Amino acid sequence: MTGTLLARRTAFGATALGGGRRWRPSPFLVLGGLFWLVMSLAFWRVPMCCDFGQHAAVVERLKDDLLHPAHPMADLPGDGSAYYSPYAVVQGLFAKVTGLAGWQVVKLSGPLNLLVLLTGIGRFVRGLTPRPWAPVLALFAMVLLWGTRMAWWSGYLGLMSMTGNLGYPSTFAIGLAFWAWAWAGSLANGPRRDLWPYVGLGALCGLVLLIHPISSVAAVLGVVAFAASDRRAWEWARLGAWAATGLTAAAVAALWPYFSVFSLVGDESVDWIHRQLYTEMPQRFWLALLGLPALWLRLRRDRRDPLVLMFALECAVVAYGWVSGHYTYGRILGLTLVPLQFALAIELAAPRPWGWRRGALAGATALGACVGFFQIQAGAVVPRALDPIGFDQPPRWPGYGWAVGHMDRGDVVLTDGYRPTRSVPGLGANLVAPAWPDASLAEDVRNRRLAAVRAYLAPDSTRAERAAIVRRYEVRWLLLGPGQKLPPEAVVVDWSRRTGEVLARVGGATPANAPLIG
């Protein structure tokens, strides 16, 4: 018996020293981890721009009052604002506990959002195929195969747009959407289960709906596609389970106390902004069409293939947006490309030997990826100092800390500049007129405020007219561009050497510590 124990110990020791199988990281774990590091650094090096200030302002208002936050951009109530999602509330709570500024929290959210996105992609693709290189190819198809015109929108995750969008709620919501699709795929293809997994999937869909409503349209369509691919979906028990998913999603969305997501249905306030997504569609998205042959092959193999169904449903919604004039539905175009990109990745991850058709598809894809990278995306990861060609770089907006540093928290600023109206609220100040429509503020009220800003800055405005606007909106500061006329009653406090913009005090005495300049 002693000999047996010795033999067993010897065998166990030999296994531990290399006689057994060793764990090896998957290609996606290695390359996805490297991608996470590179893109996190690329995101951090880009200063606050575009919609970043809006999301930072949301965190600032929640930091001030977690239960009843003010309007994100103006000194007004924020009741009903769709920006106050569960994601934003967690950010606001984190800012309150840590004392970090809103812009710092949004910056820190970028790597976390990217981690959720990458793990969701990996889980989703592994549910579609066991091919180990498929998630890697899917990731790079998703960030490179867009078009040859910049698509810089929230929820559009090309390599370049990621440098600005990683910290946005849309990125987190899309990451959750991939997890929801993976979950739906496991339910559609797995054995019969009890009701709770379907309820859990519904809760996840409801969360996506609250975090980024427009991305949730594509997310829900993906779940519907997997449900439709379930060959037992028409069994009463299975049909009831999928119905429980939808009911749970609706219940989670309805119970959120900060705003009613269903009130956004039919909202036309931002449709005009999104019309260009349709008029410039070919230039922005044509490289993704390389995935059409792969999607066609999947359709020939299985007419209920979930990627095919997902693509068809999302195309139908995009078409509805064009026909109805609700161009906001064009925002789901970023996720409409996913079935094309991922079907292509799965096809090219097939083991060799390849036939000539797959070889030709691989060559065309490699060429398309190079075109997308060098034409649009390269500047995201190639700093200007190391750039031998002169790639387009991410936007580098000027900062406005020099201006807000003179203000008290919550002071009202009158400006019509494109950049300051989108940046200053993220640093704790308020605007007379918010830059974007918001459900918490009637659009006619916002338009009146915009008209007041124009009237104040008009060259023929009188001192009495300007004073009335200052009193009505409790304006304390003017932030004017270099070509705008400074009213004689305003006192210059500071100016930007980079942009030539001027900060002036109105509506009160000049602060004692304000550095006056001539």
Salt bridges, closest charged atoms under 4 A:
GLU60 OE1 - ARG409 NH2 2.13
ASP64 OD1 - ARG409 NE 3.07
ASP230 OD1 - ARG232 NE 3.95
ASP230 OD2 - ARG238 NE 2.67
ASP271 OD2 - HIS326 ND1 3.14
GLU280 OE1 - ARG149 NE 2.96
GLU280 OE1 - ARG284 NH2 2.22
ASP302 OD1 - ARG231 NH2 2.87
ASP305 OD2 - ARG298 NH2 2.95
GLU347 OE1 - ARG301 NH2 3.30
GLU347 OE2 - ARG358 NH2 2.62
ASP387 OD2 - ARG384 NH1 3.48
GLU443 OE2 - ARG446 NH2 2.80
ASP444 OD2 - ARG448 NH1 3.76
GLU489 OE2 - ARG466 NE 2.83
ASP494 OD2 - HIS406 NE2 2.90
